Amino acid sequence: MTTTEKIANAKKRIDELERLIKYWNDSGHDDSKIKNFTMNIENKVA
């Protein structure tokens, strides 16, 4: 794995963590957000 690939993978993980932090800080949680977030993660991993 090249340095560029490592940086790209790290950036993806950082983006996912930022989305999680934003979600956790959001006071208006509902089930649709949880399901939608899970689907987005699965699409990126696949």
C-alpha positions in Angstrom: 0.0 0.0 0.0 1.4 3.3 -1.0 1.6 6.4 1.1 -1.1 8.0 -1.0 -3.4 5.1 -0.5 -2.8 5.2 3.3 -3.6 8.9 3.3 -6.8 8.3 1.3 -8.0 5.5 3.7 -7.2 7.7 6.7 -9.2 10.5 5.2 -12.2 8.2 4.8 -12.0 7.1 8.4 -11.7 10.7 9.6 -14.8 11.6 7.5 -16.8 8.8 9.0 -15.8 9.7 12.5 -16.7 13.4 11.9 -20.1 12.2 10.7 -20.6 10.2 13.9 -19.5 13.1 16.1 -22.0 15.4 14.3 -24.7 12.8 14.6 -24.1 12.3 18.4 -24.1 16.0 19.0 -27.4 16.4 17.2 -30.2 16.6 19.7 -32.9 15.4 17.2 -32.3 11.7 16.9 -34.7 9.4 15.2 -34.7 5.9 13.7 -34.6 7.0 10.1 -31.3 8.8 10.7 -29.8 5.7 12.3 -30.9 3.4 9.5 -29.7 5.9 6.8 -26.3 6.3 8.5 -25.8 2.5 8.7 -26.7 2.1 5.0 -24.2 4.8 4.0 -21.4 3.1 5.9 -22.2 -0.3 4.3 -22.1 1.3 0.9 -18.7 2.7 1.5 -17.3 -0.5 2.9 -18.6 -2.7 0.0 
